[in-house]
């Protein structure tokens, strides 16, 4: 179908009984939300006589749902969604996603990311790339979610240690916007920090309360109990997560036998590191 002198020329023949259903590519950017649509037509070859005319109401469908933003982090060989309070490394690989329920295209660029008030772009980041809707197949599989319309990849320069504020905005084709603000902790490595050991002395077991300060979401920890002669009496591995953790010992050996009164040494560390790097240690006194 081609437009001729401001009118649309219909294909010929029209089909059974002269009826046809037309889909006209009309731009509605300047239309009112509702109104009347007037249509008329003429047969091919006729200049002035119109054989059909119609007047019909129309109602535009308006996108009123704002988009949603997600920030993901490439951590330890996997992608995880970030939320406030989490810990990241000093030079993280970040993915910002914009999801929208509408099926229309998304203007580019629509995504912006700030870290500590500094706008991330190709001049301020080590790596930076915007993925429009036509390039989403290049995203990692876990990020190719239904409704994702645009994405931004960014690897900033080395971030300062401690608390940082990450701010992001995204705008869809209708001009609707979503914002995202996260407070994250930047650390230089993996470490355990003893908060409390109790009771000590003890007539039975003890508890260790400790914090895991690391840029991974979860790590495997190992705890060992030694006698004063250096004999390992107990060992256990268990997962720890960022923040406060707790481990309880019942005062038994690996075989479940209660230990005798005396002084015992314990150490808690991360197997991916050595016991002397990022680990904690202490003593516990068992009394009758």
C-alpha angles and dihedrals in degrees: 000000000000132000114240121188093335094315132096117243111217124221116259128259098033095209135250113358090356094283125134138168115229128202108196119196096228123171110232098181093110099033125113117251090253137003144115126307118208120202132177136163145189134209118261112273095021114111105188112011117090117202098191139029133172139178119202137168120244135197122198119222107231124202105234099160113097119224123254128230130214128185118206131187129210101227128169095341095313138082118241130179114248126228133175115287096032124125125235137182124261095257105030128177105234131192121197115197129194116202123189132179093215120090097219125109122272122232116241127254096033100136126079129176129194127188115194089344094308117122112230116227140133091291099048101038132064089226127015133168137159118212113206121200091271093059102044092110087073092064121103110272096251090057096051092093127159110271097022107138103171140006140196126205119200137171108186126205116266108310124221116261118256132029119358132179118226116196127185137177131191132185128197130212092274092055094252115144141206127193131202128196124183131178108212136176119232117208133178098220149337122299144155122221124198114231103171141347118199145214103012119189094033137176091212134001134348139214130226119205111193142157127236110215107187144123094240121085094229136008137185113247129195127206126192133187120206133188121234087264092057096256112147107232102170138018133174138168122209138159123263128193132208110285130021121000136173135209126189128204121195094203094254135125122242088272092054096254115141112245121240123252112280144088119305132187125223134187131187121196147145115265092215085065132040120269090251095053115075094340132121131218142180147146135266126199118216113204129190 
